[in-house]
Amino acid sequence: MFPLASTTAFFLLAAMTILWLLSLLVRDASIVDVFWGLGFVALYWLAYAQSTKGNIIFGRQHLTGLLVTLWGLRLALHILHRNWGRNEDFRYASWRAEAGSTWWWRSYFKVFLLQGAILWFVSWPLLAILNNTTAPLGWLDLAALLLWVAGFLFEVIGDWQLSRFKQDPANAGQLLTSGLWRYTRHPNYFGDAVIWWSFFLFAVAAGAWWTVFSPLLMTFLLRRVSGVAMLERKLRETKPGYAVYMSRTNAFFPGRLQTNSRVSE
């Protein structure tokens, strides 16, 4: 486990440093968002090459690798397509304005090293799966796979519905409140959290129950830090009617419409 952890830590340090230098050239720190999914894919297969030593028998390591790759590549392509030709994401643009002339070096720590560290900690269930090549596939793996499918569908369908909604000029300035967005204000974030709980279940099947800190951390970040909380601070200020939408629709977990009370779970 520890050789895999150290190898991937050095890889992420090098990758984030290169990405930071590139961000200085293009003056856009949001390129780190495209790397987020790709980082897990690269990290996983780097650790796989170190841990399996050519073992080609299909098992949990290969199934998880397939799922990580599918999730990571889809997310990276989605963010790349969404951000192509646009200005720097509002989060990084705001930090850039606040930091002024010191942003060039502050961004290395506040954006790139921080996200690299988070990526490394979140990846520990994946490393734990690769560390145990003997535990056979079982019912927990089936449960994890079904959970992954559910999370992936929420994330993909939510992103697709929002993208299609924004492409229609008639929806300019409007809110998407149909489809999955009728039941949760952030189906894509919810789906992402579910996917990491599925990877944790795979890790439990490999005997690594202690990696529960990974999905807990991801769920907390998505709900309280860089996901729901940060985005909704902007939406409340820029989207008319968003307060009403908040009063009747769950923030994160899908559920029935709330008609009399505001939901902020």
ABEGO torsion letter per residue (X at the ends): XAAAAAAAAAAAAAAAAAAAAAAAAAGBAAAAAAAAAAAAAAAAAAAAAAAAGGBABBBAAAAAAAAAAAAAAAAAAAAAAAABGBBBBAAAAAAAAAAEAAAAAAAAAAAAAAAAAAAAAAAAAAAAAAABAABBBBAAAAAAAAAAAAAAAAAAAAAAAAAAAAABAAABGBBBABEAAAABABAAAAAAAAAAAAAAAAAAAAGBAAAAAAAAAAAAAAAABABAAAAAAAAAAABBGAAAAAAABBAABBBBBBAABBBAX
